[in-house]
Amino acid sequence: MNGHRSSYSDDTDGECVEAAETPGAVLVRESSGHLDFAPGAWSAFLADLKAERL
């Protein structure tokens, strides 16, 4: 599974966000835990971020 690391992640203090896409979910790992999103929920989340609604 290929993951993507956020460009805002910091290698020096352990703060990190990574996301990996699977056919049934988008898996997100951040420094304090893991989150799983259905693909449609992930798309909606990204759209809201881009539209500055969050």
C-alpha positions as CSV (number, residue, x, y, z in Angstrom):
1,M,0.0,0.0,0.0
2,N,1.5,3.3,-1.0
3,G,1.0,6.2,1.3
4,H,1.4,10.0,0.9
5,R,3.0,12.2,3.6
6,S,1.7,15.7,4.1
7,S,4.0,18.5,3.1
8,Y,3.2,20.0,6.5
9,S,4.6,17.0,8.4
10,D,7.7,17.7,10.5
11,D,10.5,15.1,10.7
12,T,12.0,16.7,13.8
13,D,9.2,16.5,16.4
14,G,7.2,13.4,15.3
15,E,4.2,15.4,14.1
16,C,3.1,13.6,10.9
17,V,0.1,13.0,8.7
18,E,0.0,10.2,6.1
19,A,-2.8,8.9,4.0
20,A,-3.1,5.7,1.9
21,E,-5.9,4.8,-0.5
22,T,-7.4,1.3,-0.7
23,P,-10.4,0.3,-2.9
24,G,-12.7,0.5,0.1
25,A,-11.3,3.2,2.3
26,V,-8.8,6.0,2.8
27,L,-6.6,5.3,5.7
28,V,-5.1,8.3,7.6
29,R,-2.4,8.1,10.2
30,E,-1.5,11.0,12.2
31,S,0.8,11.4,15.2
32,S,-2.0,10.6,17.8
33,G,-3.8,7.8,16.0
34,H,-5.5,6.4,13.0
35,L,-8.6,7.3,11.1
36,D,-10.5,5.4,8.3
37,F,-12.7,7.3,5.8
38,A,-15.1,5.9,3.2
39,P,-13.9,7.2,-0.2
40,G,-16.9,9.5,-0.6
41,A,-16.4,11.0,2.9
42,W,-12.7,11.6,2.1
43,S,-13.6,13.4,-1.1
44,A,-16.2,15.6,0.7
45,F,-13.6,16.4,3.4
46,L,-11.0,17.4,0.8
47,A,-13.6,19.5,-1.1
48,D,-14.5,21.3,2.1
49,L,-10.9,22.0,2.9
50,K,-10.3,23.4,-0.6
51,A,-13.4,25.6,-0.4
52,E,-12.2,26.8,3.0
53,R,-15.3,25.6,4.8
54,L,-13.3,24.0,7.5
